[in-house]
Amino acid sequence: RIMKAKEIRELSVEELEVKLTDLKKDLFNLRLQNATNQLDNPTRIAEVKRDIARVNTILRERQLAEKA
């Protein structure tokens, strides 16, 4: 399931960091399945990458907001 930026913004920094760790584990497992030809939905890799980018973007926005 793709996360919306609005949903991600509602999470705390700690929750975002946990989510980021989970997404990276998911990505690793998807790549492993892909390498062993067990992945049935290759588009899932791109979706997880985008979710990781969304979480990183919002974490960065919050870092910059703290400094300002």
VOPAGU-2260 file (C-alpha; in pm, 1 decimal, decimal comma):
REM VOPAGU-2260
SITE   aa  ch    i         X         Y         Z
SITE  ARG   A    0       0,0       0,0       0,0
SITE  ILE   A    1     139,8     335,8    -105,4
SITE  MET   A    2     155,3     595,4     171,0
SITE  LYS   A    3      32,2     945,5     104,3
SITE  ALA   A    4     246,6    1242,3     207,5
SITE  LYS   A    5     -43,7    1365,2     423,5
SITE  GLU   A    6     -42,2    1037,4     619,4
SITE  ILE   A    7     334,2    1053,6     664,6
SITE  ARG   A    8     321,2    1413,1     793,1
SITE  GLU   A    9      88,0    1303,1    1074,3
SITE  LEU   A   10     355,6    1071,0    1218,0
SITE  SER   A   11     609,7    1178,9    1479,2
SITE  VAL   A   12     983,9    1182,7    1405,1
SITE  GLU   A   13    1033,4     860,2    1601,7
SITE  GLU   A   14     752,6     688,2    1408,7
SITE  LEU   A   15     902,1     810,1    1081,3
SITE  GLU   A   16    1241,8     665,0    1168,3
SITE  VAL   A   17    1081,9     328,6    1253,4
SITE  LYS   A   18     882,4     342,1     929,0
SITE  LEU   A   19    1200,5     419,0     733,5
SITE  THR   A   20    1376,9     115,9     885,8
SITE  ASP   A   21    1079,6    -106,8     797,9
SITE  LEU   A   22    1068,2      22,8     440,9
SITE  LYS   A   23    1440,8     -38,1     393,8
SITE  LYS   A   24    1397,8    -396,5     518,9
SITE  ASP   A   25    1105,2    -441,4     277,7
SITE  LEU   A   26    1316,6    -308,9      -8,9
SITE  PHE   A   27    1600,5    -547,1      77,2
SITE  ASN   A   28    1361,4    -844,4      84,2
SITE  LEU   A   29    1199,9    -740,0    -245,2
SITE  ARG   A   30    1539,7    -711,8    -413,3
SITE  LEU   A   31    1634,4   -1052,8    -277,6
SITE  GLN   A   32    1313,2   -1204,4    -414,7
SITE  ASN   A   33    1376,5   -1033,5    -747,2
SITE  ALA   A   34    1729,1   -1174,8    -768,0
SITE  THR   A   35    1599,5   -1525,6    -704,9
SITE  ASN   A   36    1308,5   -1485,7    -951,1
SITE  GLN   A   37    1045,1   -1516,8    -676,8
SITE  LEU   A   38     902,7   -1164,8    -705,8
SITE  ASP   A   39     553,6   -1163,9    -851,6
SITE  ASN   A   40     503,9    -784,8    -852,2
SITE  PRO   A   41     819,6    -596,7    -965,4
SITE  THR   A   42     644,9    -258,0    -945,8
SITE  ARG   A   43     640,3    -299,8    -567,4
SITE  ILE   A   44    1014,9    -217,5    -560,0
SITE  ALA   A   45     950,0     125,1    -714,5
SITE  GLU   A   46     660,0     188,2    -475,5
SITE  VAL   A   47     875,2     113,0    -170,8
SITE  LYS   A   48    1155,2     335,1    -304,5
SITE  ARG   A   49     908,2     621,5    -342,7
SITE  ASP   A   50     777,2     569,8      10,3
SITE  ILE   A   51    1136,8     580,6     140,0
SITE  ALA   A   52    1191,6     906,3     -49,3
SITE  ARG   A   53     870,3    1054,5      93,1
SITE  VAL   A   54     970,9     969,2     449,6
SITE  ASN   A   55    1322,8    1107,1     396,7
SITE  THR   A   56    1181,8    1428,5     249,5
SITE  ILE   A   57     951,6    1489,7     544,6
SITE  LEU   A   58    1227,1    1408,0     795,5
SITE  ARG   A   59    1450,1    1661,4     617,9
SITE  GLU   A   60    1174,5    1924,7     617,9
SITE  ARG   A   61    1140,8    1882,8     994,5
SITE  GLN   A   62    1516,9    1910,3    1045,6
SITE  LEU   A   63    1520,9    2236,9     852,3
SITE  ALA   A   64    1216,2    2367,2    1041,3
SITE  GLU   A   65    1394,3    2306,0    1373,9
SITE  LYS   A   66    1694,5    2512,1    1260,1
SITE  ALA   A   67    1482,3    2801,6    1132,6
